[in-house]
Amino acid sequence: MASDTRLHRHGHTHAPAPRREAGFSLLRLSAARRIGLALIVVALLWGGVLWALS
């Protein structure tokens, strides 16, 4: 019975972890914003291609 770990109690208390704000995530954006962001990236890439070819 001395090795029964169910009765073991800690002598100290833990403070709750501080809440963190969620950072930026593409998955939390609306579908319209994700599509708009993708269109901007595509336009920038094509602009770079056309600039390089000129």
C-alpha positions, 0 to 999 in steps of 0.5 A: 500500500505504500507505493499506491500513487493514487493517494499521492498529493503535491504540497504546492499549488500551480498558478494557471497558465496565462492566456495567450492571444491567438496569432495570425493564421490563414486558416482563420480567414474567411474564404473571400479573404483567402481567395483575395490574398491568393489573387494578390500573390498570383498577380505579384508573381505574374508581374515578376515574370513579365518584368523579368521577360521584358 
